[in-house]
Amino acid sequence: MQRQAAYWKREGVRVGLVPTMGALHEGHMSLIRKARTRAGQSGVVVVSVYVNPLQFDGAKDLNRYPRDLAADKRACRVEGVDLVFAPENLHADDASVVVEENELANHFEGKFRPGHFAGVMTVVAKLFNLVQPEFAVFGEKDFQQSAVVRRMVRDLNLPVKIVMAPTVREADGLALSSRNVQLRDAARERARVLWEAIGVARAAGVTETAGLKRKLKRLIESRTGEVDYVAVVDAESLRPLKRTEKGARLLLAATVGGVRLIDNAEL
Ligand code: AMP
């Protein structure tokens, strides 16, 4: 991969990277299309497909994660992706260096999934070094992840531009996710509650966040029973806000029918 990247660099080819864990869906496709538009027809789009063991909390979740490389390659071919980078393993058995962010990553997903963001950042840094892209496209679906990656790029001066793409949703509002295939019928129906909560928050207008958070928590709990967090934060610093002012972002995480789901939206 690095030899290929060096060749592209010598030839002055613009390279865009879309990092994924595979089981590609329309959300990933929107990132790939965005990469193509930005890279242009003379540039190249690389899609990495790697279920990164470092970012999973347990072996069970890792083993359960959906995989279908043949289908992923077909989908990439349809979109005109130039290269699918799907390594077997990216980590030496005795690897002893990790990339860690120590502020944004301590809350929300990082709190409920200890070590998750260090795993994400380490693999993203490695992918940047392997593919050496001019830019990389990330989805707003994983809002905290994109904030943490932007912070890594800033604080380590990585020469990669981070491009964001909006969340792609099902007709009923559920954010597309590779994990959605794990939702059984009744749970799939109930999973809609996250989008409902976003609607309620938006309809509330500018308001105190404490009352709003309680209301949203009760709404989600009435369908799932298991809320990890409901937070209203500043979109850049991820600091909790007292009022839903301009730039506020709602972050949600809940388990529905045994499947952990996250969502977020600008308020
Ligand atoms: P994943 O394969 O789940 O690790 O996701 C790879 C990339 O796709 C990440 O940047 C995600 O934020 C993005 N992504 C996942 N689901 C969606 C979606 N529904 N809409 C937009 N981007 C998404």
Residues whose N, C-alpha, C, O or C-beta is under 5 A from the ligand:
A	BS01	AMP	P19 T20 M21 G22 G27 H28 V137 F138 G139 E140 K141 D142 A165 P166 T167 V168 A175 L176 S177
